[in-house]
Amino acid sequence: MAEISLQDVFNRAYTYLRASGIDMTVDRYRTLLHLIEDSVASADEEEQEDALLESAMER
């Protein structure tokens, strides 16, 4: 797996959402975590960290 941590992916996505003016609710946190989980599940062992982050951000 990539060297980027799931915490880093969460932080980047969260920061992007907040900078975009989106208020984070419990449901939005859950959605964000599910999106990250889906991105990790669809990533293969060779995938680079940027691709994992990009996948999470696209969702």
C-alpha positions, -999 to 999 in steps of 0.1 A, spaced: 0 0 0 11 36 -5 31 53 22 4 80 27 -16 73 58 -54 72 59 -52 101 83 -34 122 57 -61 114 31 -88 123 56 -71 155 65 -66 166 29 -102 158 20 -115 175 51 -94 206 46 -107 208 10 -143 205 21 -139 232 48 -121 255 25 -150 251 0 -173 264 27 -190 230 34 -202 226 70 -193 192 83 -222 173 99 -222 138 114 -236 125 81 -209 143 60 -182 128 83 -196 94 77 -198 99 40 -162 111 39 -151 80 58 -170 58 35 -155 74 4 -120 69 18 -129 33 27 -141 27 -9 -110 43 -23 -87 21 -3 -108 -10 -12 -105 -2 -49 -67 6 -47 -43 -21 -55 -11 -28 -36 10 -10 -62 -10 22 -63 9 53 -55 -1 77 -27 -12 104 -51 -35 80 -69 -51 70 -36 -57 106 -26 -69 115 -61 -94 86 -60 -108 98 -26 -111 134 -38 -129 124 -70 -156 106 -51 
